[in-house]
């Protein structure tokens, strides 16, 4: 006997009236339309979102560098949304015991160049500290605003224009790794950061007592003529666009390559390989020194486009330590290459550098590098090589001391520098840090979500572990 239960088609089965089917179909169709509209609105909102990849932001206002306009699909943006990926910490890390922090006499001393932190921040110590008005004034030249709150547990970034390549992504990652390396120690801060290679805060505009106070602006370099505050550059955590690994790995690789060739077996000429086509009069002039017989120099042109196509097989830094002398020449502005050149253990010939890294303040002429003048540059290179050939043992020691400086520039030292710099800066702030409404919360999950496969590999390889030791002690004032 047939029944209606179970959806049977027996005589007792009942079918919904035609009107009900029509209503259901209309409702389903309407739901699809609504979802499509919501999806389109969400997708449009994501296109306008300021992210670490610089989606839909304006190009660099004063440097004509190209940047990618693309953005991940909406589903990727959803996975990267702060509300999904960046949950508040369950609890604050406990700060170290006061006794351990107070026992500074038994802790290792910071390298001497850490003393430059106080010099870099001196303008604000003399002029009443960092005010909100000064912070706002720095925005004009900043690529992003960085805010750390919650006792050093939460990071927010507000993007103003798209940085070149993956600099913004890796800079945010560096701060996250600092928070991981030193839990409970990173202060709450509010700062403006620029990701380009030329300082912008000129001393002549902010030097005298009647001049306006300098806006505090962090970047990767500074000069003696600028107030920009140098900060460790993104490549310490890797530079995927040029296939340069995170610093600790890259240094070990370079040193291993350097050790493969004894000093006595190295080519007795000065070597440089790079891109001269960067609107750099210095590098263009350097091409004229490419004569091993006359100037004792070998100058090689680097074509990064061809290298990228070839998988960077001819640009490995570990294979470029075969000469006794290596040349460092700045390009259009500051160059990231200084630390890699010093790492070879060759006697580094620095052509009158104008720009300073945070660590380059530890360089001493004729101690861990050899100075070369811009005027009479080819002759100066020839004379440096001539001195080294006449004094091979001392030339080798100069190169080894430069390499030792880079060996001591380990990632723990980089994190210590970041920690001391932010701590000193936070002490000068006269307001409580708070992220602006337009800022995006950033955490490891959201950064990794935005990264492509190669970037992710570099980021994960550079992840920090909590420090087992206390931070180094700042040099005395």
Secondary structure, 3 states (H helix, E strand, C coil): CCCCHHHCCCCCCCCCCHHHHHHHHHHHHHHHHHHHHHHHHHHHHHHHCCCCCCCCCCCCCCCCCCCCCCCCCHHHHHHCCHHHHCCCCCCCCCCCCHHHHHCHHHCCECCHHHHHHHHHHHHHHHCCCECHHHHHHHHHHCCEEEEEECCCCEEEEEECCCCCCCHHHHHHHHHHHHHHHCCCCCCCEEEEECCCCCCCCEHHHCCCCCCCCCCCEEECCECCCECCEECCCHHHHCEHHHCECCHHHHHHHHHHHHHCCCHHHCEEEEEEEECCCCCCHHHHHHHCCCCCCCCCEEEEECCHHHHHHCCCCCCCHHHCCCEEEEEECCCCCCCCCHHHHHHCCCEEEEECCCCECCCHHHCCECCCEEEECCCCHHHHHHHHHHHHHHCHHHHHHHHHHHHHHHHHCCHHHHHHHHHHHHHHHHCCECCCCCCCCCCEEECHHHHHHHCCHHHHHHHHHCCCCCCCCCCCECCCC
